[in-house]
Amino acid sequence: MEAKAILKHSRVSPQKTRLLADQVRSRQIADALRMLNLLGTKRARIIAKVLNSAVANAMQTGMVDVDNLYVKSIQVDEGPMMKRWRPRAQGRANRILKRTSHIAVVLEEL
């Protein structure tokens, strides 16, 4: 039985978030959450929040043993970018791209 959770428009860079997602993929849920809690970064807290949501979705069905769950897949895609301008010398401006990501997690029982 699979359990899914999706977080959209998260204000973290997808490129940096994929580095953490690669470490969590195909791990037991307890090990993954323990590792993310030790890191303590914003990206780790957001991924842990999505994992906890997927665990809650699995418990809602009632047909899964939560202790046997593992991260089947975790996918981090780009979301829309917020475009901002920073003033520069001599009346110029530089564009700043504030990136967002969509994080999708699928858990499965062993």
Contacts in CASP RR format, 6 or more apart in sequence:
PFRMAT RR
TARGET T0000
AUTHOR 0000-0000-0000
METHOD contacts of the structure
MODEL  1
MEAKAILKHSRVSPQKTRLLADQVRSRQIADALRMLNLLGTKRARIIAKV
LNSAVANAMQTGMVDVDNLYVKSIQVDEGPMMKRWRPRAQGRANRILKRT
SHIAVVLEEL
1 58 0 8 1.000
1 61 0 8 1.000
1 63 0 8 1.000
1 64 0 8 1.000
1 108 0 8 1.000
1 109 0 8 1.000
2 72 0 8 1.000
2 106 0 8 1.000
2 107 0 8 1.000
2 108 0 8 1.000
3 54 0 8 1.000
3 55 0 8 1.000
3 57 0 8 1.000
3 58 0 8 1.000
3 61 0 8 1.000
3 64 0 8 1.000
3 69 0 8 1.000
3 106 0 8 1.000
3 107 0 8 1.000
3 108 0 8 1.000
4 54 0 8 1.000
4 57 0 8 1.000
4 104 0 8 1.000
4 105 0 8 1.000
4 106 0 8 1.000
4 107 0 8 1.000
5 50 0 8 1.000
5 51 0 8 1.000
5 53 0 8 1.000
5 54 0 8 1.000
5 57 0 8 1.000
5 104 0 8 1.000
5 105 0 8 1.000
6 50 0 8 1.000
6 102 0 8 1.000
6 103 0 8 1.000
6 104 0 8 1.000
6 105 0 8 1.000
7 46 0 8 1.000
7 49 0 8 1.000
7 50 0 8 1.000
7 53 0 8 1.000
7 102 0 8 1.000
7 103 0 8 1.000
7 104 0 8 1.000
8 79 0 8 1.000
8 102 0 8 1.000
9 79 0 8 1.000
9 80 0 8 1.000
9 100 0 8 1.000
9 102 0 8 1.000
10 17 0 8 1.000
10 46 0 8 1.000
10 100 0 8 1.000
10 101 0 8 1.000
10 102 0 8 1.000
10 103 0 8 1.000
11 98 0 8 1.000
11 100 0 8 1.000
12 42 0 8 1.000
12 43 0 8 1.000
12 46 0 8 1.000
12 99 0 8 1.000
12 100 0 8 1.000
12 101 0 8 1.000
13 99 0 8 1.000
13 101 0 8 1.000
14 76 0 8 1.000
14 77 0 8 1.000
14 78 0 8 1.000
14 79 0 8 1.000
14 99 0 8 1.000
14 100 0 8 1.000
14 101 0 8 1.000
15 99 0 8 1.000
16 43 0 8 1.000
17 43 0 8 1.000
17 46 0 8 1.000
17 47 0 8 1.000
17 76 0 8 1.000
17 101 0 8 1.000
17 103 0 8 1.000
18 76 0 8 1.000
20 36 0 8 1.000
20 39 0 8 1.000
20 41 0 8 1.000
20 43 0 8 1.000
20 44 0 8 1.000
20 47 0 8 1.000
21 47 0 8 1.000
21 74 0 8 1.000
21 75 0 8 1.000
21 76 0 8 1.000
21 103 0 8 1.000
23 35 0 8 1.000
24 32 0 8 1.000
24 35 0 8 1.000
24 36 0 8 1.000
24 47 0 8 1.000
24 51 0 8 1.000
24 71 0 8 1.000
24 74 0 8 1.000
25 71 0 8 1.000
25 73 0 8 1.000
25 74 0 8 1.000
26 70 0 8 1.000
26 71 0 8 1.000
26 72 0 8 1.000
27 35 0 8 1.000
27 70 0 8 1.000
27 71 0 8 1.000
28 69 0 8 1.000
28 70 0 8 1.000
29 51 0 8 1.000
29 55 0 8 1.000
29 66 0 8 1.000
29 69 0 8 1.000
29 70 0 8 1.000
29 71 0 8 1.000
29 107 0 8 1.000
30 67 0 8 1.000
32 51 0 8 1.000
32 71 0 8 1.000
33 48 0 8 1.000
33 51 0 8 1.000
33 52 0 8 1.000
36 44 0 8 1.000
36 45 0 8 1.000
36 47 0 8 1.000
36 48 0 8 1.000
36 51 0 8 1.000
37 44 0 8 1.000
37 48 0 8 1.000
46 103 0 8 1.000
47 74 0 8 1.000
47 103 0 8 1.000
50 103 0 8 1.000
50 105 0 8 1.000
51 71 0 8 1.000
51 105 0 8 1.000
51 107 0 8 1.000
53 105 0 8 1.000
54 105 0 8 1.000
54 106 0 8 1.000
54 107 0 8 1.000
55 66 0 8 1.000
55 69 0 8 1.000
55 107 0 8 1.000
58 64 0 8 1.000
58 66 0 8 1.000
58 69 0 8 1.000
58 107 0 8 1.000
59 66 0 8 1.000
64 109 0 8 1.000
65 109 0 8 1.000
68 109 0 8 1.000
68 110 0 8 1.000
69 107 0 8 1.000
69 108 0 8 1.000
69 109 0 8 1.000
69 110 0 8 1.000
70 107 0 8 1.000
70 108 0 8 1.000
70 109 0 8 1.000
70 110 0 8 1.000
71 105 0 8 1.000
71 106 0 8 1.000
71 107 0 8 1.000
72 106 0 8 1.000
72 107 0 8 1.000
72 108 0 8 1.000
73 104 0 8 1.000
73 105 0 8 1.000
73 106 0 8 1.000
74 103 0 8 1.000
74 104 0 8 1.000
74 105 0 8 1.000
74 106 0 8 1.000
75 103 0 8 1.000
75 104 0 8 1.000
75 105 0 8 1.000
76 101 0 8 1.000
76 102 0 8 1.000
76 103 0 8 1.000
77 101 0 8 1.000
77 102 0 8 1.000
77 103 0 8 1.000
77 104 0 8 1.000
78 99 0 8 1.000
78 100 0 8 1.000
78 101 0 8 1.000
78 102 0 8 1.000
79 99 0 8 1.000
79 100 0 8 1.000
79 101 0 8 1.000
79 102 0 8 1.000
80 100 0 8 1.000
81 97 0 8 1.000
81 98 0 8 1.000
81 99 0 8 1.000
81 100 0 8 1.000
82 97 0 8 1.000
82 98 0 8 1.000
82 100 0 8 1.000
83 95 0 8 1.000
83 96 0 8 1.000
83 97 0 8 1.000
83 98 0 8 1.000
84 95 0 8 1.000
84 96 0 8 1.000
84 97 0 8 1.000
84 98 0 8 1.000
85 93 0 8 1.000
85 94 0 8 1.000
85 95 0 8 1.000
85 96 0 8 1.000
86 93 0 8 1.000
86 94 0 8 1.000
86 95 0 8 1.000
86 96 0 8 1.000
87 93 0 8 1.000
88 94 0 8 1.000
END
